[in-house]
């Protein structure tokens, strides 16, 4: 069961790595540039794709192999150690902080999409929990769930086409539209606006890699099951990405009361019976 | 005029009532099936010895009792099911069940300590009912997980579970898309899927970290 839970967010959380910094410079433009350059060079004919939406499958599979290497040599061992050695309370505090850091993006994007109640809730949580830089969830008793909104979802609400499927180095799967959204969301990180050379800046720089490790640790066994036991981990990741993204776009993931799957998906079952 | 309108309303009500009650009956039957399965699983978890052969046998029994394995198997191969010959279909069915059982058994320990709460049930078209529920970790270490059981309700046959959606992610659609990807990568050869499944069963890439 937890396998499905991990599926939903697998690699998507690696997006938090977009704040990785080398010598004080963000690596995001480098990663995005590399992804676009790779994608631009090799479009696969439709009949040779394992999924018609995956125009750049050849290059994408190479990037996926690279990402799996990063996972095997860095994330998996570090996350294993993190899970086994860091106390539960500290792990919860880290998760709280990461969620808090994404709230400004949710506020802005909810407003842009006309979801004002969600925007107000996110603002309230951000202000209250800001007293502890988000490490403690002081508004945990609130019953209303905040639906996470990113700029990719905002673009979708403005009917911007989805574009192609890309496997981005380190960041994981994205459509062209969500990749554009990732760049804007990065700029909305609250800690980006503070000055440099102090504790806040250190927290900001550590946020992305810690986020990736934390997510990997939370879903350690489930991700390993996909990684080591799938027939085609690349195809599985792509399927999960599209489904979870679709759920987010239709606000079904947070609500969790309706089926996320289009009924059309099951038509083939009954066509088979009729024929 | 008034009498005519009243007659029309009464006729419409009488015509629609059986449809409504049929939908209600499907929802009730699907909910009862899921409740019974959960109760069965709870008993199984309570008596679990941790022995792999015992778990495999029990999972196999649960799949046979509560899941429409024939439809699931057929659907999981996508449009390529039609292209497969009888022998391939039989072999695929047996491998698919083995892979499914193995996955559940491998992740079985994650089911320990979970409590299930039924939420709601809704008819989806004339063939499916979605029964929703939530799994919560009694130790509070893991977040609650929303689950939808997609139950196939055909007239004249007992309802059976067709798909499980976890946090709105369909396990069956995911499996189908992965299987179809394997076949498409191998020029539409159904046998490639069978070979990939055999290979994975014979050479599992277990990680022991």
Interface residues (C-beta under 8 A of the other chain):
Chain A: X1 X2 X3 X4 X5 X7 X8 X49 X50 X51 X76 X77 X80 X88 X221 X222 X224 X225 X227 X228 X229 X230 X231 X232 X234 X235 X236 X238 X239 X240 X243 X244 X247 X252 X253 X256 X257 X258 X259 X260 X261 X263 X265 X266 X268 X269 X270 X272 X275
Chain B: X71 X74 X75 X78 X79 X81 X82 X102 X103 X106 X107 X110 X111 X114 X119 X120 X122 X124 X125 X127 X128 X130 X132 X135 X141 X142 X145 X146 X147 X148 X150 X163 X164 X165 X166 X167 X168 X169 X170 X171 X173 X174 X177 X178 X179 X180 X181 X182 X184 X185 X193 X196 X197 X200 X204 X205 X206 X207 X209
